[in-house]
Amino acid sequence: MMSDAAELGAFLKARRAALDPADLGLPPGVTQRRVKGLRREELAQLAGISVDYYTRLEQGRAKNVSEAILGALARALRLDAGEESYLRNLAAPKRREKSAPQRVRPELQHLLDAVQTPAFVFGRYLDVLAWNALGGAVSFDFGRLEERSMPKLVFTDERAKQLHPEWDAVCRDVVANLRAERGKHPDDPHFARLAGELSVASERFRELWAEHAVQEKARGWKLIMNPVVGELRLRYETLRLPDDPDQGLVMYHAEPGSASERALGLLASWIAEAPLTRANFPSL
């Protein structure tokens, strides 16, 4: 398990490598660059700190990093709000934290069942904690799965590639979201266990995890190839629950008047006539 200081250093190094010197107005230099992105001394100069101190940060040897330095690094690295939050959480003083059991309130399940579009509740580790019937028909039949970890399903279940024609884009979103959640709970050991298991099981996860991308993607489009009604292009929105901040309600909907809206309506009618079972519904 990588320490938070080492994670901080790896994140800084990855973000430094992602920057183009030309975009920052830096001269190309008289010698050819041996590494991608900025040199350590260039980033240190942009952040207004010594090269020695920045080097210690990347090597995981610096402690009690000030708010001013973190802000300067965030500006120099051009971090967005989510990435800056991740940086600050890694550098913050730590408290011991245990893995948290995730439960959905009955009232929330009742809300899911009343919604006429595919809907899910995700937990801290991107586990699917609850879903409605249309959600199960559009995605996996979660009721028949012993483990409902979306990262594990995406990276280790071959059916995910059938379900998601844009599989690699889904992989990137999952990894970036998982890192964002990990940043909120840097002392929760379950994240390290989960990342370790997936790194062993999936080469693609291992590659993406090493990029240190951080993004809490709350909205967007998703292309789904459903075994019953075919292609679905759906928009999704994620709502954080004030009383359960580690849980997010994700709702999908199709553009009005689109083929996907008609296909989703057909799927809903099928479910109403024949409840979702392995025997009568060709779900994934």
Backbone bond lengths (Angstrom), bond angles and torsions (degrees), N, CA, C in turn:
res aa  C-N    CA-C-N  psi(-1)  N-CA   C-N-CA  omega(-1)  CA-C   N-CA-C  phi
1 M - - - 1.461 - - 1.528 110.35 -
2 M 1.326 117.85 126.30 1.446 122.44 -179.14 1.514 109.90 -75.72
3 S 1.347 118.00 134.66 1.459 121.22 178.25 1.525 109.55 -69.27
4 D 1.364 115.99 163.77 1.455 119.11 179.60 1.521 111.31 -64.45
5 A 1.347 117.42 -35.69 1.463 119.96 177.13 1.519 110.86 -62.74
6 A 1.337 116.03 -40.70 1.469 119.93 177.87 1.524 110.78 -69.09
7 E 1.342 116.78 -38.43 1.465 120.52 176.71 1.525 110.19 -62.41
8 L 1.329 116.60 -41.97 1.462 121.08 178.27 1.525 110.07 -60.26
9 G 1.343 116.29 -46.39 1.451 119.92 179.30 1.512 112.42 -62.41
10 A 1.334 117.21 -42.16 1.465 120.70 -179.91 1.524 110.94 -65.95
11 F 1.328 117.11 -37.33 1.457 121.13 178.40 1.527 110.62 -65.64
12 L 1.333 117.03 -45.74 1.463 120.55 178.09 1.527 111.23 -59.55
13 K 1.315 116.10 -43.47 1.463 120.23 -178.87 1.523 111.36 -64.17
14 A 1.342 116.15 -42.45 1.465 120.18 -179.98 1.521 111.16 -65.96
15 R 1.334 117.97 -42.17 1.466 120.79 178.90 1.530 111.04 -68.18
16 R 1.320 117.57 -36.78 1.472 121.26 177.34 1.524 110.31 -62.76
17 A 1.335 116.63 -41.45 1.461 120.85 -179.10 1.528 111.97 -68.13
18 A 1.341 116.45 -23.45 1.469 120.17 -177.16 1.529 112.87 -82.20
19 L 1.334 118.10 -10.28 1.462 121.25 -177.57 1.524 110.90 -86.36
20 D 1.320 114.88 142.12 1.463 121.16 175.60 1.530 108.29 -98.13
21 P 1.337 118.73 119.10 1.471 120.64 -179.04 1.520 113.03 -53.64
22 A 1.340 116.76 -36.04 1.466 120.22 -178.21 1.523 111.32 -63.53
23 D 1.341 117.09 -34.58 1.464 120.44 179.75 1.521 112.00 -67.10
24 L 1.325 116.42 -21.68 1.463 121.17 -178.62 1.523 112.04 -99.58
25 G 1.323 116.26 5.73 1.450 119.59 178.46 1.509 114.36 74.82
26 L 1.334 117.18 19.46 1.459 120.37 179.99 1.522 110.28 -85.49
27 P 1.321 118.02 143.37 1.468 120.15 178.57 1.521 110.76 -66.40
28 P 1.335 118.16 150.40 1.458 120.95 -178.09 1.516 113.46 -66.18
29 G 1.344 118.23 -23.11 1.463 120.14 -179.73 1.513 110.97 89.39
30 V 1.315 114.56 161.73 1.462 119.30 -175.81 1.521 111.84 -89.09
31 T 1.320 117.65 -15.23 1.459 120.92 179.15 1.516 109.74 -117.20
32 Q 1.309 115.85 155.02 1.457 120.82 179.96 1.523 110.24 -69.78
33 R 1.330 116.38 139.05 1.453 120.59 -178.97 1.526 110.07 -72.71
34 R 1.322 115.09 136.99 1.458 120.32 179.66 1.525 111.82 -93.85
35 V 1.341 117.46 -14.61 1.457 121.42 -179.01 1.521 109.40 -128.84
36 K 1.316 116.57 156.62 1.455 121.71 176.46 1.521 109.68 -71.50
37 G 1.320 116.13 149.15 1.452 120.19 172.66 1.518 113.58 77.40
38 L 1.326 114.96 -151.24 1.457 121.58 -178.27 1.520 111.71 -83.65
39 R 1.322 115.12 150.97 1.457 120.26 168.98 1.522 108.50 -77.61
40 R 1.328 115.90 158.99 1.467 119.52 179.18 1.524 111.46 -57.12
41 E 1.328 116.47 -43.85 1.460 119.20 -176.75 1.524 111.82 -65.79
42 E 1.339 116.93 -30.86 1.462 119.97 178.07 1.521 110.95 -69.53
43 L 1.332 116.78 -43.78 1.459 119.00 179.21 1.524 110.66 -67.20
44 A 1.335 117.13 -40.34 1.459 120.36 177.95 1.522 110.57 -58.98
45 Q 1.323 116.36 -40.94 1.459 120.32 178.93 1.527 111.27 -64.53
46 L 1.326 116.58 -43.89 1.459 120.42 179.14 1.532 111.63 -62.71
47 A 1.339 116.07 -35.91 1.465 120.33 -178.48 1.524 112.67 -85.40
48 G 1.321 117.30 -10.59 1.460 120.29 179.24 1.512 113.68 74.66
49 I 1.334 117.35 32.71 1.458 121.29 177.94 1.522 108.75 -127.27
50 S 1.321 116.16 166.30 1.464 119.45 -178.04 1.531 110.33 -73.98
51 V 1.308 115.69 151.99 1.457 120.94 176.96 1.527 110.53 -61.93
52 D 1.339 115.80 -39.21 1.463 119.47 -179.96 1.520 111.33 -61.84
53 Y 1.328 117.21 -43.48 1.464 119.48 -179.04 1.527 110.44 -67.43
54 Y 1.345 116.67 -41.72 1.460 118.58 178.75 1.524 111.02 -63.30
55 T 1.307 116.63 -40.01 1.468 120.48 178.35 1.525 110.50 -60.35
56 R 1.326 117.01 -40.71 1.470 120.15 178.16 1.522 110.78 -65.39
57 L 1.329 117.30 -34.20 1.470 120.43 176.17 1.526 110.46 -63.07
58 E 1.315 117.02 -47.89 1.471 120.44 -178.97 1.520 111.71 -65.57
59 Q 1.305 116.61 -30.44 1.463 120.65 -178.73 1.526 112.61 -88.06
60 G 1.341 116.47 3.08 1.460 120.25 177.26 1.517 113.79 72.97
61 R 1.352 117.25 25.95 1.465 120.24 -175.91 1.521 112.75 -109.21
62 A 1.315 118.47 -0.67 1.462 121.06 -179.53 1.522 110.37 -99.77
63 K 1.307 116.68 140.13 1.467 122.00 -179.50 1.524 109.99 -124.00
64 N 1.335 115.07 159.63 1.464 122.01 175.70 1.532 111.58 52.05
65 V 1.318 115.44 54.92 1.465 120.99 179.74 1.524 108.80 -69.27
66 S 1.319 117.81 131.19 1.462 121.69 -175.58 1.524 111.47 -72.62
67 E 1.333 114.86 158.07 1.457 120.89 177.09 1.524 110.64 -61.67
68 A 1.340 116.72 -36.80 1.458 120.56 -178.81 1.529 110.75 -64.29
69 I 1.316 117.35 -42.63 1.469 120.78 -179.93 1.526 110.52 -67.99
70 L 1.339 116.96 -41.14 1.463 119.64 177.75 1.524 110.92 -60.84
71 G 1.327 116.35 -41.63 1.461 119.75 177.37 1.520 112.08 -63.98
72 A 1.334 116.29 -41.03 1.464 120.45 178.96 1.529 110.92 -64.83
73 L 1.329 116.75 -40.71 1.471 120.33 177.72 1.522 111.00 -64.86
74 A 1.324 116.55 -41.72 1.464 120.06 179.64 1.523 111.03 -61.07
75 R 1.331 116.54 -41.09 1.469 119.58 178.79 1.531 111.02 -68.87
76 A 1.326 116.37 -43.32 1.466 119.82 -178.64 1.529 111.27 -64.02
77 L 1.328 116.31 -36.96 1.463 120.94 -179.07 1.524 112.87 -85.69
78 R 1.334 115.74 -4.24 1.469 121.75 -179.43 1.531 111.24 57.50
79 L 1.318 115.93 46.86 1.458 120.58 179.78 1.517 110.33 -75.78
80 D 1.337 116.12 145.14 1.458 118.96 171.96 1.529 108.84 -82.88
81 A 1.328 116.42 -179.09 1.466 119.78 -174.37 1.524 111.93 -61.04
82 G 1.325 116.99 -41.75 1.458 119.85 -179.79 1.516 112.68 -66.54
83 E 1.331 116.32 -40.90 1.466 120.57 179.30 1.532 111.19 -67.40
84 E 1.340 116.27 -39.23 1.468 119.11 178.25 1.525 110.90 -65.63
85 S 1.329 117.01 -40.11 1.462 120.15 176.71 1.523 110.83 -60.87
86 Y 1.326 116.65 -41.56 1.468 121.77 177.97 1.528 109.94 -61.53
87 L 1.324 117.33 -45.29 1.466 122.06 178.47 1.522 110.70 -58.65
88 R 1.319 116.92 -47.32 1.473 120.39 -177.41 1.531 111.13 -67.67
89 N 1.312 117.52 -36.74 1.462 119.56 179.24 1.527 111.44 -66.38
90 L 1.321 117.45 -37.70 1.459 120.17 178.04 1.525 111.41 -65.99
91 A 1.334 116.10 -34.45 1.462 120.26 -176.24 1.526 113.37 -87.02
92 A 1.339 117.52 -12.70 1.472 120.74 -174.58 1.527 111.40 -71.91
93 P 1.336 116.78 152.79 1.472 119.71 173.34 1.519 110.52 -57.20
94 K 1.330 116.71 140.43 1.459 121.38 -170.71 1.524 112.58 -102.17
95 R 1.309 113.76 153.67 1.462 121.42 171.03 1.521 106.95 -125.94
96 R 1.299 116.07 153.89 1.456 119.59 179.09 1.526 109.01 -69.45
97 E 1.309 115.80 132.47 1.461 121.08 -177.51 1.519 109.46 -134.86
98 K 1.315 115.55 137.11 1.459 120.33 178.59 1.522 110.08 -99.74
99 S 1.327 114.91 155.52 1.451 119.55 173.25 1.522 109.26 -60.14
100 A 1.323 115.96 134.87 1.454 120.07 -172.63 1.524 111.21 -101.03
101 P 1.339 118.13 128.25 1.464 119.80 172.97 1.525 109.42 -66.55
102 Q 1.298 116.26 140.41 1.459 121.01 -175.21 1.524 109.40 -112.12
103 R 1.310 116.18 124.08 1.462 121.56 178.74 1.523 109.58 -132.94
104 V 1.309 115.17 147.26 1.456 121.26 179.06 1.522 109.06 -104.38
105 R 1.322 115.97 133.16 1.459 120.56 178.16 1.529 110.47 -64.50
106 P 1.337 118.94 142.11 1.475 120.72 179.76 1.521 112.60 -55.41
107 E 1.328 116.81 -35.27 1.460 119.79 -179.53 1.530 111.38 -63.17
108 L 1.329 115.53 -33.56 1.456 119.08 179.24 1.529 110.68 -70.60
109 Q 1.322 117.43 -37.91 1.459 120.31 176.12 1.526 110.31 -63.96
110 H 1.337 116.61 -39.24 1.461 119.67 177.13 1.532 110.58 -61.06
111 L 1.339 116.89 -38.97 1.461 121.14 178.35 1.528 110.21 -63.89
112 L 1.335 116.44 -45.04 1.464 119.86 178.37 1.524 111.32 -57.12
113 D 1.324 115.78 -44.76 1.463 120.19 -177.68 1.530 112.26 -66.24
114 A 1.335 116.71 -25.45 1.464 120.22 -179.02 1.522 112.45 -84.46
115 V 1.335 116.63 -18.12 1.460 120.84 -177.50 1.528 110.07 -75.22
116 Q 1.318 117.10 139.79 1.467 122.05 -176.04 1.526 113.52 -94.55
117 T 1.318 117.42 11.86 1.468 122.21 177.50 1.530 108.50 -126.46
118 P 1.346 118.48 163.20 1.462 119.92 177.00 1.524 110.70 -60.13
119 A 1.335 116.30 132.21 1.464 120.04 -177.37 1.525 110.03 -147.10
120 F 1.326 114.81 145.70 1.465 122.19 -177.79 1.518 109.18 -141.54
121 V 1.329 115.72 159.12 1.462 121.65 167.86 1.520 107.67 -119.54
122 F 1.328 115.52 124.47 1.456 121.93 177.81 1.521 109.81 -104.80
123 G 1.324 115.91 147.35 1.449 121.22 178.67 1.514 112.59 -101.73
124 R 1.334 114.45 -169.60 1.461 122.36 -175.50 1.523 112.80 -56.05
125 Y 1.317 117.44 -38.00 1.470 121.83 -175.52 1.527 112.44 -98.15
126 L 1.349 116.34 16.99 1.466 123.42 -176.47 1.522 111.82 64.00
127 D 1.332 116.26 28.94 1.457 121.10 169.36 1.528 108.68 -78.50
128 V 1.318 116.36 145.48 1.465 120.91 173.70 1.529 107.18 -83.10
129 L 1.322 116.41 109.71 1.458 121.59 -176.02 1.524 112.27 -89.91
130 A 1.323 116.72 -29.44 1.473 120.67 -178.79 1.527 107.96 -159.23
131 W 1.325 115.73 158.72 1.456 121.34 -177.53 1.518 108.17 -161.17
132 N 1.319 117.25 163.88 1.457 119.69 172.17 1.525 109.64 -104.52
133 A 1.318 116.59 175.76 1.470 120.75 -173.91 1.520 111.76 -61.70
134 L 1.334 116.80 -40.40 1.463 119.43 -179.17 1.531 110.41 -69.22
135 G 1.325 117.05 -33.37 1.459 120.21 175.55 1.518 111.65 -62.42
136 G 1.323 116.10 -42.31 1.453 120.27 178.10 1.519 112.53 -67.27
137 A 1.324 117.02 -31.86 1.462 120.48 179.68 1.522 111.82 -74.97
138 V 1.316 117.09 -33.54 1.460 121.83 179.97 1.526 111.15 -75.62
139 S 1.320 115.81 -36.20 1.463 120.74 -175.86 1.529 110.05 -109.86
140 F 1.327 116.81 -130.72 1.459 122.00 175.63 1.528 110.14 -86.85
141 D 1.308 116.54 155.44 1.459 121.36 172.29 1.525 106.86 -80.94
142 F 1.336 115.30 82.64 1.461 120.97 -170.70 1.523 113.11 -61.63
143 G 1.320 116.96 -27.27 1.453 120.13 -179.24 1.522 112.94 -63.36
144 R 1.310 117.41 -20.13 1.468 121.32 -178.92 1.533 112.04 -102.95
145 L 1.330 116.59 7.08 1.461 120.09 179.16 1.519 110.29 -102.83
146 E 1.327 116.57 133.54 1.454 120.03 176.75 1.526 111.29 -71.83
147 E 1.319 116.64 -35.90 1.464 121.47 179.56 1.515 108.79 -122.48
148 R 1.336 115.99 132.00 1.456 120.49 -174.17 1.518 111.32 -118.39
149 S 1.313 115.78 38.67 1.458 121.74 177.18 1.522 108.95 -78.36
150 M 1.336 116.74 114.32 1.462 118.93 -179.92 1.529 112.31 -63.01
151 P 1.340 120.53 -39.93 1.474 118.32 175.39 1.529 112.77 -58.62
152 K 1.321 117.93 -41.39 1.465 119.81 -179.73 1.525 110.94 -69.41
153 L 1.325 117.38 -38.45 1.465 119.92 178.89 1.525 110.68 -64.35
154 V 1.314 116.77 -44.71 1.462 120.77 -176.67 1.523 111.66 -65.48
155 F 1.336 116.66 -40.91 1.464 119.50 -172.52 1.531 114.68 -94.70
156 T 1.322 117.98 -19.76 1.472 118.02 -174.26 1.524 114.21 -122.38
157 D 1.323 118.52 -7.63 1.463 121.02 179.67 1.528 108.59 -105.22
158 E 1.309 117.48 117.72 1.466 121.86 -176.75 1.526 112.33 -60.33
159 R 1.325 117.34 -24.09 1.461 119.95 -179.82 1.531 111.26 -65.09
160 A 1.335 116.76 -23.01 1.465 119.71 179.59 1.515 111.52 -62.50
161 K 1.325 117.83 -33.92 1.462 120.79 179.31 1.531 111.22 -71.19
162 Q 1.336 116.89 -30.43 1.457 120.02 174.70 1.532 110.49 -71.42
163 L 1.313 115.24 -39.37 1.458 121.30 -177.05 1.525 112.10 -71.27
164 H 1.338 116.33 -37.02 1.462 121.42 -175.46 1.534 110.68 -116.51
165 P 1.335 118.55 96.51 1.470 120.45 177.03 1.533 112.11 -57.10
166 E 1.325 116.83 -31.43 1.467 121.30 177.24 1.532 108.53 -98.20
167 W 1.323 114.49 55.39 1.466 121.40 -171.82 1.524 112.81 -58.49
168 D 1.318 118.14 -43.25 1.463 119.25 -175.96 1.525 111.53 -65.73
169 A 1.321 117.53 -35.61 1.462 120.46 176.71 1.523 110.44 -65.14
170 V 1.336 117.09 -38.60 1.466 121.16 176.26 1.523 109.96 -64.13
171 C 1.333 116.74 -41.40 1.472 120.75 177.84 1.517 110.90 -57.93
172 R 1.322 116.57 -46.00 1.458 120.86 -178.89 1.528 111.30 -62.44
173 D 1.324 116.57 -41.94 1.459 120.14 179.16 1.533 111.10 -63.83
174 V 1.324 116.43 -42.75 1.463 120.48 -178.91 1.527 110.62 -62.43
175 V 1.331 116.64 -45.95 1.467 120.16 -178.23 1.530 110.83 -65.24
176 A 1.334 116.82 -44.86 1.461 119.87 -179.32 1.523 111.28 -64.39
177 N 1.336 117.50 -38.56 1.462 120.73 176.95 1.524 111.47 -68.35
178 L 1.329 116.80 -38.88 1.459 120.02 179.34 1.524 110.61 -64.28
179 R 1.329 117.73 -40.21 1.465 120.43 176.70 1.525 111.06 -64.59
180 A 1.329 116.73 -38.89 1.463 119.89 178.31 1.527 110.82 -62.10
181 E 1.333 116.76 -43.03 1.457 120.16 177.80 1.525 110.85 -66.09
182 R 1.329 116.45 -40.03 1.458 120.89 178.49 1.529 110.69 -60.42
183 G 1.349 116.42 -37.38 1.451 120.23 178.88 1.521 114.10 -64.43
184 K 1.330 116.70 -28.55 1.466 120.27 177.61 1.521 111.76 -74.27
185 H 1.336 116.32 -22.61 1.466 121.57 -176.03 1.531 109.02 -134.44
186 P 1.329 117.65 64.35 1.470 120.01 -173.35 1.522 114.50 -64.27
187 D 1.342 117.23 -17.25 1.466 119.30 179.92 1.521 113.77 -99.72
188 D 1.327 117.73 4.19 1.461 120.65 179.31 1.529 108.54 -80.96
189 P 1.332 118.87 114.12 1.471 120.53 -174.44 1.520 114.46 -69.79
190 H 1.331 118.03 -15.63 1.468 119.29 -177.46 1.529 111.73 -64.94
191 F 1.332 117.26 -31.86 1.461 119.40 179.42 1.521 110.73 -62.73
192 A 1.323 116.75 -42.33 1.468 120.02 179.23 1.521 111.01 -65.33
193 R 1.340 116.36 -39.84 1.474 119.45 178.20 1.522 111.04 -64.03
194 L 1.326 115.97 -44.39 1.461 120.84 -179.04 1.529 110.85 -64.07
195 A 1.329 116.74 -46.10 1.466 119.93 179.40 1.527 110.68 -63.72
196 G 1.335 116.68 -37.06 1.455 120.01 178.47 1.519 112.23 -65.17
197 E 1.327 116.93 -44.34 1.465 120.95 178.79 1.536 111.18 -62.01
198 L 1.332 115.78 -43.74 1.458 119.30 -177.54 1.532 111.43 -71.69
199 S 1.317 117.20 -32.32 1.465 120.39 178.06 1.519 111.05 -65.01
200 V 1.319 116.20 -34.02 1.465 120.33 177.16 1.527 110.50 -75.10
201 A 1.331 116.70 -39.06 1.468 120.79 -172.99 1.525 113.59 -81.76
202 S 1.336 118.10 -26.09 1.463 120.29 -171.64 1.528 111.11 -137.61
203 E 1.310 115.43 119.77 1.471 120.04 176.11 1.523 110.58 -64.97
204 R 1.345 117.09 -38.05 1.461 119.61 -178.80 1.529 110.62 -65.14
205 F 1.327 117.38 -40.92 1.456 118.71 176.16 1.523 109.99 -60.95
206 R 1.297 117.41 -44.99 1.468 121.80 -178.82 1.534 110.77 -57.65
207 E 1.333 117.00 -42.06 1.464 120.94 179.19 1.530 111.60 -65.46
208 L 1.330 116.39 -46.13 1.460 120.15 -177.52 1.515 111.99 -70.12
209 W 1.318 117.88 -38.10 1.469 121.48 179.48 1.525 110.14 -61.70
210 A 1.328 116.49 -34.65 1.468 121.23 -178.96 1.529 112.06 -71.20
211 E 1.327 118.15 -15.48 1.462 120.99 179.05 1.535 112.33 -78.97
212 H 1.322 117.97 -16.97 1.472 123.25 177.38 1.529 112.36 58.65
213 A 1.324 117.08 34.03 1.462 120.26 174.66 1.526 109.24 -72.81
214 V 1.322 116.35 138.30 1.466 122.04 -179.19 1.519 108.48 -129.19
215 Q 1.318 116.23 122.64 1.459 119.72 178.52 1.519 109.60 -160.00
216 E 1.313 115.38 125.36 1.461 119.85 174.20 1.522 107.20 -96.60
217 K 1.329 115.25 86.04 1.457 120.50 -174.13 1.518 109.32 -80.67
218 A 1.321 115.78 111.93 1.458 120.70 -173.60 1.515 113.74 -101.09
219 R 1.326 117.08 -10.74 1.462 119.50 -178.12 1.515 109.45 -153.84
220 G 1.323 115.49 160.53 1.459 119.21 178.86 1.514 111.41 158.21
221 W 1.335 114.71 -164.71 1.462 122.45 178.19 1.511 109.51 -113.50
222 K 1.307 116.40 150.19 1.457 120.51 174.72 1.524 109.00 -139.26
223 L 1.324 115.39 132.73 1.457 122.03 176.49 1.521 108.59 -97.43
224 I 1.343 115.92 124.04 1.459 121.79 -176.57 1.524 109.08 -125.48
225 M 1.327 116.33 134.16 1.463 121.24 175.94 1.526 107.54 -103.14
226 N 1.312 116.04 99.44 1.458 121.50 -176.18 1.528 110.10 -86.67
227 P 1.336 119.00 136.73 1.469 120.96 -176.98 1.522 114.15 -68.38
228 V 1.320 118.04 -14.51 1.466 121.10 -177.76 1.523 111.99 -98.76
229 V 1.333 117.15 -51.79 1.466 120.51 -172.84 1.527 112.92 -110.55
230 G 1.312 117.48 2.00 1.454 120.27 176.82 1.516 113.41 84.31
231 E 1.314 116.10 -144.54 1.473 122.03 -171.48 1.521 111.73 -71.88
232 L 1.333 114.88 132.77 1.458 122.54 175.44 1.522 108.23 -126.76
233 R 1.305 116.17 125.21 1.466 120.53 173.79 1.517 106.84 -110.90
234 L 1.335 115.44 109.91 1.459 120.91 -170.76 1.526 111.62 -122.96
235 R 1.311 114.90 142.95 1.456 121.13 172.50 1.537 108.31 -91.58
236 Y 1.327 117.44 144.97 1.464 119.62 177.76 1.530 111.15 -130.34
237 E 1.307 114.95 150.80 1.464 123.74 176.17 1.522 108.16 -132.16
238 T 1.317 116.43 139.91 1.461 121.88 179.48 1.521 109.35 -114.27
239 L 1.322 115.78 127.60 1.463 121.93 179.62 1.530 108.61 -114.81
240 R 1.332 116.78 123.62 1.452 120.89 175.45 1.522 109.44 -77.88
241 L 1.328 116.36 142.57 1.457 121.86 -176.03 1.532 108.99 -96.39
242 P 1.328 118.38 116.63 1.466 121.19 -175.16 1.532 114.13 -55.28
243 D 1.333 117.06 -38.93 1.465 119.62 -178.68 1.527 112.42 -81.70
244 D 1.327 117.49 -14.53 1.472 122.87 179.33 1.519 107.85 -136.45
245 P 1.347 118.63 73.32 1.471 120.99 -171.61 1.520 114.70 -62.56
246 D 1.340 117.94 -17.36 1.459 120.00 177.17 1.524 112.29 -83.06
247 Q 1.331 116.54 -2.92 1.463 120.34 -178.67 1.528 110.68 -112.00
248 G 1.326 114.69 144.22 1.453 120.10 177.87 1.521 110.60 -128.83
249 L 1.315 116.24 133.33 1.466 122.82 176.27 1.526 107.68 -92.32
250 V 1.330 116.74 118.14 1.464 122.17 -178.10 1.523 108.23 -110.77
251 M 1.326 115.69 124.61 1.463 121.10 -178.72 1.520 109.46 -122.84
252 Y 1.338 115.55 136.33 1.461 122.41 -179.77 1.529 109.68 -108.87
253 H 1.317 115.87 147.23 1.464 119.64 172.59 1.518 109.38 -153.33
254 A 1.313 115.26 156.19 1.464 121.69 -179.93 1.523 109.64 -100.39
255 E 1.328 115.12 157.62 1.459 119.92 175.99 1.529 109.32 -63.24
256 P 1.333 117.62 134.81 1.472 120.07 178.52 1.530 111.55 -57.09
257 G 1.343 114.70 133.95 1.455 120.73 178.22 1.515 115.34 79.83
258 S 1.338 117.33 1.58 1.465 120.39 -177.49 1.523 111.51 -85.45
259 A 1.335 114.56 165.34 1.463 119.80 175.24 1.520 110.78 -62.35
260 S 1.321 116.60 -33.28 1.463 120.03 178.74 1.517 111.53 -67.14
261 E 1.338 117.29 -35.58 1.462 120.03 177.12 1.526 110.11 -64.64
262 R 1.321 116.77 -41.67 1.468 120.09 179.23 1.538 110.32 -66.39
263 A 1.329 116.50 -40.94 1.463 120.28 179.34 1.523 111.04 -65.47
264 L 1.328 116.77 -38.60 1.462 120.78 178.69 1.525 110.35 -66.18
265 G 1.327 116.63 -38.37 1.457 120.38 176.37 1.516 111.93 -63.95
266 L 1.329 116.55 -39.68 1.461 121.00 177.30 1.529 110.70 -63.49
267 L 1.304 116.27 -41.44 1.462 121.01 179.16 1.528 110.52 -64.18
268 A 1.323 116.79 -41.78 1.465 120.70 178.47 1.528 111.02 -63.58
269 S 1.330 117.42 -39.11 1.463 120.67 178.44 1.523 110.84 -65.72
270 W 1.316 116.42 -40.12 1.457 121.06 179.20 1.531 110.03 -61.07
271 I 1.334 116.11 -44.00 1.469 120.79 -179.68 1.524 110.47 -63.33
272 A 1.341 115.95 -41.96 1.467 119.72 -178.81 1.520 111.20 -62.50
273 E 1.336 117.19 -35.13 1.461 120.76 -178.05 1.522 112.18 -83.45
274 A 1.340 116.62 -33.19 1.470 121.25 -177.03 1.519 108.56 -138.18
275 P 1.346 118.13 98.35 1.462 120.91 -178.75 1.523 111.55 -51.54
276 L 1.343 114.95 148.08 1.458 122.01 -174.12 1.519 112.29 -63.16
277 T 1.329 115.69 110.93 1.461 120.82 173.55 1.516 108.22 -138.74
278 R 1.311 117.65 160.77 1.456 121.58 178.69 1.534 110.37 -62.54
279 A 1.336 116.74 -31.40 1.460 120.14 -174.08 1.525 112.47 -73.03
280 N 1.345 117.29 -36.87 1.457 117.22 -171.21 1.526 114.32 -117.87
281 F 1.317 117.29 7.46 1.458 118.71 -178.08 1.511 109.07 -140.86
282 P 1.349 118.46 119.98 1.469 120.95 -176.24 1.512 112.79 -78.71
283 S 1.317 118.19 60.78 1.461 122.82 179.92 1.517 110.21 -79.27
284 L 1.325 115.18 163.29 1.461 119.61 176.10 1.516 110.55 -74.40
